[in-house]
Amino acid sequence: MGGAPLGVALWAALGFFNGIGRPKITLAITVLVAVLNAIFNQLFIFEWGWGIAGSAWGTNAAQANPLDAEAQQVFAPGEGFVDFLPQFGLGAAGGWLAALLYVFALGTTLWLRWRSRAWQKIRL
C-alpha cells in the first residue's frame, strides 16, 4: 500500500501529458517504467532474495524514478507547463514543493471541515 501514492502520481502525470496532446512523452515514460521495473525486479527478487516483497519494492522504485523527469517537464522555471507556481529558488523541485503544500493545505482544510461535522448541517 505504500507505493499507491507513487502509482497515483505517475498516473496523474501520464494523464496530464495525454491531456495536453503529448502522447510521445507518455509512451516514453511508460516504456521507461517497464524497463526499470524489469531491472529492479531482477535485482530485488532474485539477486537480493527479497521474494514477493522485492517485487513490490521494484515496482515502487520503477514508478518513483520517472517522476523527477516529469517534474522537469512540468515545473521547470521559464520552460515548464506550470511556471506560475512559486519556485522558492529550487527550480523544478520548487514547483513540486508548491503543489505539495497546496494539496496538503487543501486536504487539511477538507479534513477539518469533515471532522467538525459542519457538512451535516447543510439543508438541501
Buried (B, 14 or more C-beta within 10 A) or exposed (E): EEBEEBEEBBEEBBEBBEEEEBEEBBEBBBEBBEEBBEEBBEBBBEEEEBEEEBBBBBBBBBBBBBBEBBBBBBBBBEEBBEEEBEBEEBBBBBBBBBBEEEEEEEEEEEEEEEEEEEEEEEEE
